[in-house]
């Protein structure tokens, strides 16, 4: 099978239409230098949340709310998204995005701070989906926490799993690339995970907890 051409990839990324709230959030992200998930990856997150009828979700890396808007769009209407980020200003902008999208305040819980400080305080086996898009050097530690947090049948997803085409290039040995490769091996080899690496956006690594 021939790999997709750049034109085919661009067509797939633009296949779904982003609503105004997401587009405005993207504008805010550009203004503050945040890099949110792409449209293709966001659509998959929304689909995954809907597929597991997610009521409880953890997001590592709030950014300005782009990925959260997608996830909330797939969750149950009584679901709650818990999102962690070290940048409180980014979370303030995310709240603006949620208000603009008409999302009730009780559907989001934004926690400022380091993920590795916050995640251990969350309840074991209580979440349907964990999405990670924060410090790449900590991805393996996020995985360990996600496995603990997820219920059986829950999903974990990592953005930037291809890391600007660097992961597939064995000559690339910078710390972030190495960490993402280690994550890929850990997910693939874990006996409680059923993984798939999706070549959307900058790569989305997804696994189901058995």
N, C-alpha and C positions, 0 to 999 in steps of 0.2 A: 504494500500500500504506500503510495506516495505521501510524503508529509504535506500538510497544508501550506499553500502559498501565503505570502503576506496579505494578499487580497482576501483569501478565504478566511484567514484568521481575523482580519478586521471586520468582515461580514458577520462572523460568529459573535464577536465581541459586541457588535451593535445590534444584534438580533432582537433584544428586548429594549423597550423604550423606557427611559428613566423619567420619573414624575418630577414636577417642579421642585418639591422639597428636597429631593436628592440632588438635583442640579444646583440648587442654591447652596446646599451643604458642600458640594464640590468647589464652588466659588470661594466659600469661606476657607476650605482646606488650602486652596492655592494661595490665599492671602496670608496664611500663617505658616506656610511651608510644610503642612501635613500631606502625606501621600496615602489617600484612601484606596480601598479595593476597587478594581475596575468593574465595569458594568457586567461583564460575563461572570466574574466571580461572585459579584453581589447577587445576581439572579440565581446562581447555584445555592448560595446561602439561604435565600428565601425559599427555594424549593426544598432544601434539606430540613429547614424548620417546619415547613408544612408537612413533609413526609413523615416526620416523627411526632406530628401534632404537639410541637414543643410548647410547654407551659412554663418551663424554667430554663433559662439560658445564661451562660457566663461568657462574657466577651473580655478578652485581654487586649487592651489597646482601644480606647474609645475613639481616639481621633476627634473629629468634629461631628461624628454621628452618621457618616455615610453607610458603613456596614451595619450599624444598628438599625437604621431605617429599613434596610433590606430584610434583616432578620425579623424585626417586628412585623413586617408585612407578611411573613409566613407563619408566625406564631399564632396560637389560639388567642382569641380576643381577651381572655382573662389571664394571659401569660405575662410574666415579669422578666425583664432583661436586666441582669446585673452586669455592669461594665466597669472595668478598672483601668485607670490611666494615671501616670505620674504628672501629667500636665492638667492642672485644674482649669486653666484658661480654655484649653481645648474642650473640656467637659462643659464649660459654660456655653460655648458655641454649640455643642451637641444639644444641650437643653433647648436652645433657640430653634434648632432644626426640628426637634420633637414637637415643640409647640406649634411651629409652622405646619407640620404634617398632621396636626390634630390628635396627637397621641396623648392620652390622659397621663398626668404626672405619676400616678400610682403604678404605671406599667414599666417604669424604668427606675433602677437604683444605681446611681453613679457613685463610685467609691474612689476618691483620690488616693494615690499611693503606689508603692511598688507592688507588682503582681505577686512576687514571691513572699511578700509580707501579708498580703490580703488573702490569697487563695487558700493557704492552710487553715484559715478561720471559717471557710465555707463548709457546708455539710456534706459528708460522704454520701455518694449514691443518690443525690437529690436533683440532678440536672439531666436534661434531655439533650443538650447541645452545648459544646464548648468551642468557641472560636478564638484563635490566637493570631494577633497581628501587632506585635510589640517588639521588644528587644530580641533580635534574632539569636544572640549569643545565649539566651535563656530558654530557647525553644525546647530543649530536652527536659529541662526542669518543669516547664509548663505541661509537657506531655505527662510527666509523672503525676502532677496534680490533677490533670484532666481525667486520667484513668480512675483516680480515686473519687472524683466528683460525679462522674457519669453513672447513670443507672445502666444495667444491662440493656442493650439495644439502643443506647444513646450514641451520639456521634461527636467526634472531635475533628476540627478542621484548622489547618494552618495556611495562612496566606504567604506569598513570596517563596513557595517551595522550590522554585526553579532559580530564584535570585538573579534576575537580569542575565539569564543564560550562563551563569557562572558555575552552577552546581554540576552540570553535565561536562564541564571542561576540567579534566583532572589536573591541569596545570595551575588552576586557581586555588590558592591555599590561604587566602585571607581568613581571619577568625570567623567572620559571619558565614562565609561559604562553607567552611569546614563544619561549623555548628549545624547548618541546615542539612548537610550530608549525613551527619551523625543522627539527626532527627529522622531522616528518611530510613536509615537502617534500623533504628530503634522501633519505628512504627511497623515496618515490613516484617521484622523478626519477632515481634511480640505475640505470644500465643493467645492473648485475649483480644487481639485487634484484627479486623478484616479491612485492609487498606486499599486505596486507589489514589494514584497521582494524576490529577487532571491538568492538562496543558492549557488552562484558561488564564488570561491575564498574565501574571508573573508566576503562575503555578499555584494550584490549590491541592494540598494533601489532605485527604479525608479518610477517616477510619471509623468503623463501627465497633463498639465494645461488645464482645460476645457475652 
